[in-house]
Amino acid sequence: MKQADIDARRAMPVPAAGLFIDGAGRAAADGATLDVLSPLDGSRLTTIADATAQDLDAACGSARSAFERGDWSRRSPVERKKVLLKMADLIEARALDLAVLGVRDNGTEISMALKAEPLSAAATFRYYGELIDKVYGEIAPTDGSVLGLVHKQPIGVVGVIVPWNFPLMIGAWKIAPALAAGNSVVLKPAETASLTLLRLAELAIEAGVPPGVFNVVTGQGPVAGQALGLSMEVDVLAFTGSGGVGRRLLDYAARSNLKRVYLELGGKSPNIVFADAPDLAAAARVAVYGIFRNSGQVCIAGSRLLVQASVADDFAAEVARIAAAVRVGDPLDLSTEAGAMNSLPQLERAQGFVAGALDEGARLLSGGARTLEATGGWYMQPTVIADVTPTMDLFRNEVFGPVLAVTPFTDETDAIRLANGTDFGLAAAVWTSNLSRAHRMVRDIRAGVVHVNTYGGSDLTVPLGGHRQSGNGYDKSPHALDKFLDLKTAWIQL
C-alpha cells in the first residue's frame, strides 16, 4: 500500500446510495435519504436511502422468497463454497478501494482499516466457504432396530445489524457463516457506516449469490432496525452494538415470532498488569495500542488498565508518555496511528466521561481534549486518567472512545474483584510470568476472551463472544455456524 494510491482515491466522488433488495439498488419507498458526513472533515460525503418499514418488509419478503425458491438454500455445500471463495477473491481485489471508502465513511486510520476491514472480510468469506462442505450430520447410538439421524439444515432468513466501527469485518463474521449455511440475509448497517456494505452486496451478486439471498437496507435504527426485529419473516437476528439496543431487540423478538437473537454488546475490558510481567515496557506499549487504535472505538478495547500497586505509578506514567506521542490525524495518511471518531455525538460522549471522572476526583495524566478542530473533523487526544475507582462511571461504563482508566490493585484476589467489577464480560488480558497465576486468572475472569501477555490479535480459529451483559452467541470459528443451522432428527424404524 502506497500513499500515492490512497491519495488518488481520497477525493473520488461517492454516488448517492440506494437500498439493495432482490439483487438491485432502489430508492426508499418514500424517497427519503440521509446525509453521510465524513468524520475526516465533517463534510457531506454522499447520501444513503432512509428506509421505511415498508422497505424492510420488502427486503425480508425477498429473502424469504429466495430461501423457499431453493437456488441457494438447497444448493450443495460445495457449490456454495465456490461462490463464497469467489466473493473473497473479489473483496481482496478491491481491497484498497473498499478500505479508502470505509475510512472516508467512518474515520478508522487506513493503516489499520485495510487489514481489519476488506482483507479481514475476504479471509472470513474464504474461511466459511472452505468450512461448509466439511460439516457433517450425526448418527445416534440407538438400539439396532432404529436408525437415528441428526441433520443440520439452514434456518431461513437471518437478520443482521452491525455497528459503524468495523462494518466489513463484523458484517462478514455474521454474513459469511449465515450464507455458507444456506440462509438468506437481510443486513441493516449503521447509519454512519453503510457504504462498504452496500458495495459488498454488489460483489455478492457478481460472485454468483442469487438475487434476494443477500439484501442491505440502510436507514435509522428506530425505523429499519425495529422493523427487522419485529419481522415475522426473520428467523434469526444477529446483532453487534449497545446493550440498550440489544434489550429492545429481545423485546421485539418476544413481541413477534420468538426469533432467536444473538447479541454482542461491547465491554469494559480489563488489561491487568502484575509486577512480574515478563516485560513491563512491552506491556505499556501494548496497553496503549490496545485502547487507542481506531480512537478507542473497538469492542474489545482494553479500556481499564489495572496495575499492581508496587509498579502502578511508574507504569501509568510510561503509558501516558507513549499515549501523548500517538499520532492523531488524517485517517488517510499512512503515518497516522489514531484516526477520527465516527461522529460528533460520539466525540462529545467521550469528552463527557472525561469531565465526569475528573469531577469525581480522578487525575488526568495525558490528553483529554478535542484536537484538530480546524479540520472540521472529529478528533480526540488519547486520554489517560489515573486514580479511577470502582464507583466511577468511567470504571463501570463503556466509553467507546480514546479514554483509558487506570486503577491500582494489591494482589491477585483484588485484581479478580476489580476485573469482574462491571456488568460486562467481553475481553480481558493478564500480564504475568507466573504460569499458575495466568491459568487461575483465565479461569476466574468472567470474559469471553482472556489474553495472556498480549492484547488482541486472535484470529478466525477461535470464537469471540461475551459473557454476562456483553451478550451471547459467538462470532468466528466453526462455532459461529451453530447460530445459523437447525438440527432436525430423523427417527427411522428399521
RANOR-V150687 format. One record per backbone hydrogen bond with DSSP energy under -0.5 kcal/mol. CO is the residue of the C=O (numbers start at 0). NH is the residue of the N-H. Records with the same first field share a line. If there is no record, write none. Layout:
CO=NH ; NH
This chain:
1=5
2=6
3=7
5=8 ; 9
8=11
12=14
16=48
18=20 ; 25
19=215
20=23
23=20
25=18
27=30
31=49
33=47
34=36
35=44 ; 45
37=40 ; 41
38=377
42=37 ; 44
45=35
46=16
47=33
48=50
51=55
52=56
53=57
54=58
55=59
56=60
57=61
58=62
59=63
60=64
61=65
62=66
63=67
64=68
65=69
69=73
71=74
75=78 ; 79
76=80
77=81
78=82
79=83
80=84
81=85
82=86
83=87
84=88
85=89
86=90
87=91
88=92
89=93
91=94
93=97
94=98
95=99
96=100
97=101
98=102
99=103
100=104
101=105
102=106
106=339
108=111 ; 112
109=113
111=115
112=116
113=118
114=119
116=120
117=121
118=122
119=123
120=124
121=125
122=126
123=127
124=128
125=129
126=130
127=131
128=132
130=133
131=134
133=135
137=139 ; 149
139=141
142=145
144=493
145=147
146=148 ; 491
147=139
148=150 ; 489
149=137
150=152 ; 487
152=485
155=157 ; 183
156=158 ; 234 ; 235
157=185
158=237
159=187
160=239
165=169
166=170
167=171
168=172
169=173
170=173 ; 174
171=175
173=177
174=178
175=179
176=180
177=182
178=181
183=157
184=214
185=159
186=188 ; 216
187=161
189=192
193=197
194=198
195=199
196=200
197=201
198=202
199=203
200=204
201=205
202=206
203=207 ; 208
204=207
209=212
212=184
214=186
215=19 ; 217
217=50
219=222 ; 223 ; 224
220=225
222=226
223=227
224=228
225=229
226=230
230=233
234=259
235=158
236=261
237=160
238=263
241=245
242=246
243=247
244=248
245=249
246=250
247=251
248=252
249=253
250=254
251=255
252=255 ; 257
259=236
261=238
262=471
263=240
268=303
269=271 ; 428
270=272 ; 305
271=273 ; 430
272=307
273=276
275=432
278=282
279=283
280=284
281=285
282=286
283=287
284=288
285=289
287=290 ; 291
288=292
289=301
291=294
292=295
293=296
295=297
297=300
300=268 ; 302
302=304 ; 404
303=270 ; 305
304=306 ; 406
305=272
306=408
307=310 ; 311
308=311 ; 312
310=314
311=315
312=316
313=317
314=318
315=319
316=320
317=321
318=322
319=323
320=324
321=324
322=325
325=327
326=336 ; 337
329=332
330=109
331=333
332=335
337=328
342=346
343=347
344=348
345=349
346=350
347=351
348=352
349=353
350=354
351=355
352=356
353=357
354=358
355=359
356=361
357=360
362=385
365=383
368=380
370=378
371=374 ; 376
372=375
376=378
377=340
378=370
380=367
382=403
383=364 ; 365
384=405
385=362
386=388
388=391
391=394 ; 395
392=396
400=402
401=382
403=384
404=304
405=387
406=306
408=308
410=414
411=415
412=416
413=417
414=418
415=419
417=420
422=468
424=447 ; 466
425=448
426=269
427=450
428=271
429=431 ; 452
430=273
432=434
433=437
434=438
435=439
436=440
437=441
438=442
439=443
440=444
444=446
448=427
450=429
458=461
459=476
463=474
466=469
467=470
469=264
474=463
475=479
476=479
477=480
478=481
479=482
480=483
481=484
483=154
485=152
487=150
488=490
489=148 ; 491
490=492
491=146 ; 493
